């Protein structure tokens, strides 16, 4: 079995976003985020547990499970590639419920599960995996381009492997805009049954 050794990467926080209205999917830019073990206090995706949906077909919808999707992490380069693929001017992280915009990592969305983000101020976020694009996010993007039809489905196609990552808070604290971070990618291999 071929193994890939662990690596360390440097990056920077270029945007922080939080749900202001609990019923809203979109987030709003903030200068800092306070994270607890349950995620971002007051954020739509915060909490120790969450209810299942279409991403977990092995459970009946609404089953309570551990919340491994406390934080949504995005890359400006990946968002630009999605926008280009959809032939739109831009896609902002807050339109699709993003919490952190991370710059400086090539192919950010493809960081593997179990990667850890160690922020200079002391916070650690552990990556659960890809944030799979859905029509819900696509509709949010489409609402910013009302003169274009079919963008909800175009987003799902263009955002494949570019939609960002979801993770959970391993070590709480405060993250400030502009803060440096180190990404530690664990040893990897491909399991073949």
Number of C-alpha atoms within 10 A of each C-alpha: 7 8 9 12 10 11 11 12 13 14 19 18 19 17 24 24 25 27 24 16 13 13 9 11 20 21 22 16 18 15 11 16 20 14 23 19 16 19 27 24 16 13 22 21 24 23 20 17 16 17 14 18 13 11 10 12 9 9 14 12 13 12 12 12 12 12 19 22 22 26 29 23 24 27 27 20 18 21 21 17 17 24 20 14 14 21 12 16 9 15 22 16 27 22 19 21 25 28 28 25 22 24 21 16 17 13 13 22 22 15 21 17 17 17 21 24 23 20 22 15 13 12 19 22 24 21 25 20 19 22 20 16 20 18 16 15 22 22 20 20 24 23 14 15 13 9 7 11 10 11 23 20 18 20 26 20 18 21 23 16 18 24 29 29 26 24 25 27 25 18 16 18 15 15 23 18 19 16 16 18 24 16 20 18 20 17 13 14 11 9 7 5 3
